[in-house]
C-alpha cells in the first residue's frame, strides 16, 4: 500500500498542525506522582473540551454525537500529530476507546446521549470486566445480574479496574443465566458508578501509585434501560469493546524513541558512550524498525476500515506485537541505566521517571485486553485456520463447571 498522504490527507494534516500549534502550546505531560490528582484531571478535561469544540474528540463518529464524521485515516493523522506534543495523561481513553464503541454500535438513542458528554470531557469511564476468577478467561465471570421487576439486581466483585475511583460510569459484564454455556449466559450493562452498593477500593501498585481498583457490587439496582444488547448476548458486545482496546494498544505506555536515544547518548558503558557501541546501535535500529513496521501495519488496518472492510484478527496481532516490543524496549532502557536503574530518583537522570514508569507498566499490558496466549489462539484459529484447542467446558452449563 502507499503510505504517503493523499492531497486531501496532506491538507487535513496541515490543518491539524496549525490547530495544535495554536491550541496545544501550553500543554504539559503528566508526571507519575500527578496521576489521578484533581489538578491533572482538570488539565486533561480542559484539553478534551478543546478537541471536542473543534470536532477532534472522535473524528470518525457522526457530528450528531460529537464527532467530525471523518475517516479513520484522518483520525490516525490527528493522533500522529497530537503525539508530537507533551500531553496530560488521557483519563478519557478508556471511555472513548473501549466503552463508547459498543454503545455506538449496539446502544439505544438514550444510551448514545452519553457519547457527546464523554467526548467533551464531562464523563470518565471504567471497564468492569475482570474478576478474581475471570481474568484471562473472561467468559468465566461470576458477577450475577438477576431480574427484579423492570430492572436488574447486580452483585459480585470486579478487579484490576483502571480509574474506577474517579469514574462516573462503567461498562459491566454479568452472568444472567448459569444454565447456559459460559459464553452464552452473559449480559452487558452500563452502570452509574455513583449508585448505592457500588464500592471502590484502590489497589496499591509496585510503583507506589493506585491506578487499579477492586469494585464490589452489593445488590446494585439498575433499570433495564441500562442493558446494552440482548439478554444473554453480552459476549458479542464485550468482544466489540475488547477489539477496540486491542486496537489502541500501540504506543500505550511505550517509551518514546527520542527519550531512549537521549538516554543512550548520555550514559556510558565500560567508559564508552552507549550510543557509540555497535551492539547498542544495532538494538536501537532494530527496535525503531519494529516500531515503524507496527505503525505501518496499523495504517493498513485503518485503510481497511476507511474502505468499509471488517477486520479479522488484526487487532490481536497489533496488540501482541506492540506489547512485546514495549516490554523489550523498556527492559533495555533499564539495562542502559545500569545499577542506577534500581533507584527511582528523577534527580539521578531526567528521563528516569518516564522510562521507569514504562518498565513497571509493560508486563501488565501483556495481560490487559487479552493475554498473549489468548491472542495467539485467536490468530491461529481465525487467520491461519488452525484447529482450536480442546475445550472440556464446551457446550456445558456454566453451573456445572
N, C-alpha and C positions, 0 to 999 in steps of 0.2 A: 504494500500500500504506500501511498505518497504521504509522508509525514509533514510536509510543508503546508503552511496556511493557504487556503484559497483566498482570492481577493476579498471576499466578504468576511472571512475569518480574520484576515490581516487588519481590516478596518475595525472590526469588533475589538481586536487586541489593542489597537491604538486608543480606542475609546476607553477601554478598561484601564490602561496605563495612565491616561490623563485623569480619570476619575480617582484612581488610587493615589496619584500624586497630589491631587487637590484635597483629598479627604483622609488619607492614611498617614500623613507625615508625622503626626504626634503619637502614633501607636507605639506601645512598648510590650515586650514579651513578659510572660508571667514567670516570676522566679518560683522555684519549687516550694518555698515557705509561704508563698502567697496563694497557693491553690485553695479554692473554695472559700476564700475570705470574701466578706461582703463588698469590699472595695474592688477586688478583681472581678467579681461577678458583675458589678455595676459597669466597669470598663468594657467588659465583653458585651453586656446588654446594649450599651451605647453604640458600639461598633456594629452589632447586629441590626439595630434600628436604622443606622445609616445605610446599610446594604439593602434593607427591605424598602426603604424610601426610594432607592434608585432601581429597584427591581432585581438586585443581585442576590437576594437571600436564597432563592431557589430558581435558577434561570430557566429550567425546563418546564416547571409546572405552570398551569394557566394563570393569567392575570387575576381572574376572579378569586383565586385562593392565595394571592400574594406573590405569585411568581412573575416571570417575564414572558412565558410562552415561547422560549427559545429552544435551542438544540443542545444535545449532550456535548458536542464539540465546543460550543460556546461556554458551557459550564466548566469544561476542562481548561479552557483558555483562562477564564476568570480565576480558577483555582491555581493554575500555574503562576499567574501574575501576583495573586494575593500572597502566595508562599514566599515571595521575594521580600515581603515586609515583616518586621517584628510584630507579632500579634499576641493579644492575651489568649490564655487557654480557652478553647471553644466549649463552653458549657452547654451549647445548644446542639452539638454534633450528634449526640445520642438521639435526641428528639427528631432532628431533621433527617439524619442519615439512617436511622433504624426504626423509630416509632411511627413517623408520619407516612412512610411509603405504604404500609399495609392499610392505613386509614384512607389514603388517597385511592388505593386500588379496590378496597373492599368496604369502606365505611359508608354510613348514611350521610345525608346532607347535614344533619345536625352534628354528627361527629366531625365532619370536614370543616366546621366552623372553628375548630381548634387549630387548624393549619395556619391561617394568616396570623393568629395571635402568637403562635410559636415562631413563625418566620420573623416577626417584629421583635422578638426577644422578650415577650411578656410571660412565656411559659417555659419551664425547664422540665425535661422528661427523664425517666429511667426505664430500664428493661427488667421486668420481674420474671425471669426465666429460670436460672439455675437454682438448684436446691441442694441440701446436704447429700441426698442420694440420687440426684439427677443433674449432673454437670455435662460430661461428655455425652451421656445417653439422655438427651433432653426429654425424649418421649416417656421417660420413667417418672415424670413429675407426680407428686402425691398431694399437692395442694388441691383441696376439694372445692368445687362450686356446686351448691345444692339449690334447686328451685325452691323459692318461697314466694307464693303468690305471683305478683307481676315482676318479681326480681330474683336475685340470687344472693345466697349467703356464702362468702368465701372464707376458708380457714386453711392455714398452712404456714410454711416458712420458706422464704427465699434467701439466697446468699450470694455474695460477690456482686452486689448490685451497685454499679457505679453511680455516684451522685444522688442516691436516694434521699440523703439527708437534706438536700436543697431542692428536690424535685416537687413540682406541682402535680404532675400526672405520671402514670406508668402504664406500660402495656404488660399484660399478665396472661400466662398460660396456666389453665387449671383443668383438673380431671372432673368431668361431668358424668361419665358412665364407666364404672370399673368392670362392667360385664363385657365391654368391647375390648378388642386388642389395643395395646397401649398407644399406638399411633392414631387410633380412630375414636377414642373416648375423650378427646380434649376439646376445650372451647377457649376462645380468645376474648379477652376483655380489655377495656380501657378503664383504669381505676384512678380516682381522685386520691392523691396521697395524703390529703388532709382529713379523710373520712375517719370517724370513730372506729377504733380497732386496728388501725394501721400503725405499727410501732417500728421505728427505725433505730438500729443500734450500729454505730460506726465500728469498723474493724481496723485495728492498728496494724499498719504495714511495716515491712522491714525498713522502708525508707524513713519511718517516723511519721508519715502522713496517714490520713484516713480518707481515702477516696472511695473505698468499697464499704458496703454495709450488709448487715443482716436485716431482713424485713420480716416481721411477724404479723400475720393477718389473723385476727381473732374475731370470728363471726362478723366480718365486714359486709355490710348490706349495700348492694349496688342494684340499680334498676336494670331491666332487660335492655334498655336503650344503650347501655354500656357494652353490650356484647358486639363483637366485631366478627362478621361472618356467621355461618350457620352453626347450630348446636352440634357438638361432636365433630366439627370440621376444622378445629383450630390449628391442627398441624400444618395444613396448607398455608394458612395465614402466617403462622410463625416462620415458615420457610421463606416467605416474602421478606420478613424482617431480617432474617439471618443472611439471606443473599445480599441485601443492601449493606449489612455490616461487613461482610467479607469484601465487598466491592470497595469499601473505603479504607481498607487496612494499609494500602500503600502510603508510605510516609508517616504512618502513625507512630509517634514516639521514636522515629528513626533519627539517629544523629545526623546533623547537617554535614554534607561532604566538605563544605568550606570549613566548618569547625574542626573536622578530623584532619584536614590538610594544615590548618593553622597549628594544631597540636603537633603534627609530625615535623613542622618547621621549627617549633620552639623547644622540643625536648631532645635529649641526647641518649644514645645507646652505646655504651662502652666508649664514651668520649667522642663519638661521631654524631653529627646531626642526623636524626632519624630519617629525614627526607632524602639524605644523601646516600642511604643504603639501598642497594638493588632490591633486597627482599621486601623492604617496606614499600618502595615504589611499585613493585610488581603486585603486591597485595592490593594497594590502593587503586591501581589501574584496573585490576580485576573487579573490585567492588564497585567502582564507578561504571564499568561496562555492564555489570549485572543490574545496577540501578537504572541505567538508560534502557536496557532490554525490558525491564518491568514497566517503565513508563511508556515505551512503545507498545508493549502488549496491552496496556490499559487504553492507549489510543485506538488500538484495533477493536477493543470491546466497545469503546464509545462510538466508533464508526458504525459498528453493527447496530447499536441502539438507535443511532441517528437515522439509519436506513430502515428502521422498524423491525429489525430481526430480533428474535428472542435469544438470550444467552443460555448456554448449557452449563458446563462445569467450569467456565472461565473464571468466575468469581472465586471458586475454590482454588484454582491454580494460582491466581494472583495473590490470594491471602497466604497460601502455603509458602510460596517462593519469597514474598516480601518479608514475612516474619522470620524466615530462616536467615535472610540477608541481614535483617535488622539485628538479630541476636549475634551473628558472627561479627558484624562491624562494631557493635557496642563492646563486645568482649575484646576485640583488637585494640580499641582505644584504651581499655584498662591495661593491656599489655604495654602500650606505649607510655602510659603514666609510670609504670614500674611500681616500686614499693609505695610511692605516694598515692597511688590509686586506691589503696586500702583506707585512706583517710578522707572523709568528706569535709573539705575545708576550701571554700572558694578563694581564700587568701593564698592558698598554695598555687592555684592556677585558675585563671579567669574562666576557663572553659569547663572546669571540673563539675560544677553544678549541673550543667546541661548534659554532659556526657555520662556522669554517674547516674543521673535520673534515668537516662535511656537504658543503661546497663541493668538497673534494677527492674525496669518495667518489661524488658523484652521477653523473658521466659514466660510470663503470664500471657503475652499476646499470642503465643503458640497454642494456647488453650482457649482463650476468649473467642467467641464467634465460631467455634469448631476446632477441635484439636487436630493436630497433624494427621493422626491415624484415620480420623473420620473423613478428612478432606481427601486423603489418598484413596480411601474406599470409593468416594463419590467419583473421583477422576477415573479410577479403574473401571467402575461399572458403567458410568454414563458416557465417558469419552472413548475408552478403549474397548468397551463391550465385553469385559471380563465377567465371569460368573461371580455373583455375590457370595459373601462369607456365609457359612451355615448359621442359621439362627434358630435356637431352641424355643424362642418365645413367639415365633411367627404364627399368627392365627389364634393364639391363646388369649383368653380373657385376662385383663390386667390383674384382677383379683386373685388369679390362680398362679401368678408368677412368684 
